[in-house]
Amino acid sequence: MKRGISRRELMKTSALAGAAIIAAPYIRGAHAAGKLSIGFWDHWVPGANKASTEVVQKWAEKEKVEVTIDYIPSQGDKNILTIAAEAQAGSGHDIFAFPSWWPQAYKEKLVPLDDVMEPLIKQNGAVNQTVQYLGKSDGKWLAVPATIGSQIKGPCSRMDLMKKHAGIDVQAMYPAGSAPKADAWNMDAYLKAAEACAKGGNPFGVGLGQTTDSTDTAGAFFQAFGAHLVDAKSNITVKSDAVRQALEYCVKVAKFYPADAPAWDDASNNKFLVSGKASMIMNPPSAWAVAKRDAPQVAEQCWTHGFPSGPKGRFAPFLPYFWGIWNFSKNVPAAKSLLTALSQKDAVESFVAASGGYDLPSFESFTTFKTWAEEGPPKGTLYHYPNPHNHQTLSMAAFPAPPKIAQQIYSQAIMTKMIVRHMQGEAMEKTLAWAESEVEGFMRT
Amino acid sequence: MADAVMTGHKYVTPTRKRSGFRKMMERKSTIAFLMALPLLILLSVMVLYPFGYSLHLATLNKSMTRFVGFGNFAFLFKRETFWLVVQQSCIFAITAVVFKALIGFIVAHFVHNIPNKGQRKWRGMLLVPWVIPPAMSTLAWLWLFDPSYSAFNWLLSFVGIGPIPWTGDAYWARFSVILVNVWYGAPFFLIMYLASLKSVPEQLYEAAAIDGANWWQRIWFVTLPMMRNIISITVLFSLIVTFANFDIVRILTAGGPIDKTHVFATWAFWVGIQSGDIPLGATVSLFMFPILAVCAVFILRDIHRRGNEA
């Protein structure tokens, strides 16, 4: 009797599997209009890549272009490393999915896309200030805001725990299907709720580490106080009253976060929510999606909503991805045509649906798709995720500093480091002096 | 006369050429060079070119459009965080290498004294940390040190200790990254020292015993002098590898909290790749070179001198 698999069969199967892996996803049209290679971001959500493959496939067949797609993960910064390598080598993909800061970082190496963006804005509505700040330079569009991967890192609260410990009904504040009634949801209310939840044994799961989740949250709080480390004209404004006020508030509230928050990375808040310990985290709905799979009793109590408002307004971190075309691309017309196809309503809606509501389009008229209204449990939990009522300003930490300076402030997590330093006993003025010296170093051109 | 000379020339020269080439090919140094040539080509492509390219990058401005000479180096000298990284890299590398050498030396003696029959099993087991890819084993350590769900803290809670902020407090985080590096690197020292111990002639110990040497004197006057060269080489090798460490720090703490565990390689990556300042990142990484070169010169000179004395 034959048992197992023979060496010859194993080699044959491996060769076939290898060939399939190397070839896929490879979309062959009649390729009368040449070839195109794309480096898309490899989505967290299982199966979400399929939606982009399908849209590209459809377009390739219509336009007779031979297309190759590589899905490049952001784990271990693989996508950023690929961007750096392609920029240095002057060769690689035609289209690449750039994380928020990277179109500005490589603006000299990207094809201007005014002729793509202007018709899209006319067709789909305006884009917010953050998209313009990150995607436009000297009046020219550097890249097209990508739906895939774009996200708002707003509060995701446990309705039961917020009610129990802080007496706040988040669902009533942010009802599904209608505008928020959240005037009372301000910095004082947030501080009191953080204290009550910490005392009740379910602290807010907000990190103070050096990764993006922590930086984004700190950035939104700083924005709410009008605290900017560098202004739009590159003046260092670290030692301002607004920064002092923001820092003081952030340290006050940080004392109610978990003691190990300074060591948190981007997975820590997700784990904290799924474990059932957190009353609130600041994250896109990926954490809720994991809870839906691994801890359904937690997911049923989650509600995504807006940030608390501060003296200068209500700000939420928005991190758009961009699709850009390298200037070494040999098929710019086809690349531009594909970017237009990827930003059509049907395509965008399919990306949002495939990602379970995680992906966010940047265009004004695309914030009311049924996915966000219908996803659950509980039904409507994502209704306010895309900011459908423009209830909060979508912002980027370190705005309005010129992007190349802001990127350094952001990626070196200056704001969370300021909070941790001051929280651990460093005098306010010493912390400000340290931050000022760091920011001075970012002024190099 | 002239014809004869020409004839002689015609006859002699090709033979001389051929025999000269043959002689050259027969020379041991030529054969050694030819055999080493593939490696030299590989080193040129994989080491010299990137090194040269790093040097080139380190002389450019942030947007890589202008030559700034040593401007990036001068800039770094004025940064507080840079000096913190220098200090931490030294603490990390020196502490880790000392402990690795010490543990390797002690355990090598234990293993050496195990009867031959059972020694192979112990050698195999003790080598396990070194053969697991560090990125994988560090992930396991990360789970043990996890800020919120540390398995160590869970165990310590039974004896009323903790919770310890393994990666949340600057000093504990430094301790954690050094501990993992020692765990990973000690088996290398163990195996090198064990091989060295086995090559110490038994007669020397017998002679020392006849002279009345105690255990400590045998170690100090026989074992250590016989192992000096291997100790120097392992320390040098480990110092270079530990100074250039990236994966353990990157996975365990990513340089945090508040930059207190960054070493050269992790900070270079942070500055160059994550913050988009590639020239400055290249400059940071080049700082390892002179430090390690000085160490290498001193240690290798010492080995060479002892070799000549012998």
Interface residues (C-beta under 8 A of the other chain):
Chain A: D77 I80 L81 A84 Q88 W101 W102 A105 E108 G209 Q210 T211 P258 A259 D260 A261 P262 A263 W264 D265 S268 K271 F272 S275 K277 K404 Q407 Q408 S411 Q412 K417 V420 R421 W434 S437 E438 G441 R444 T445
Chain B: N61 K62 S63 F75 R79 E80 T81 P147 S148 Y149 P163 P165 W166 T167 G168 A173 T253 A254 G255 G256 P257 I258 D259 W270 V271 I273 Q274 S275 G276 D277 I278 L280
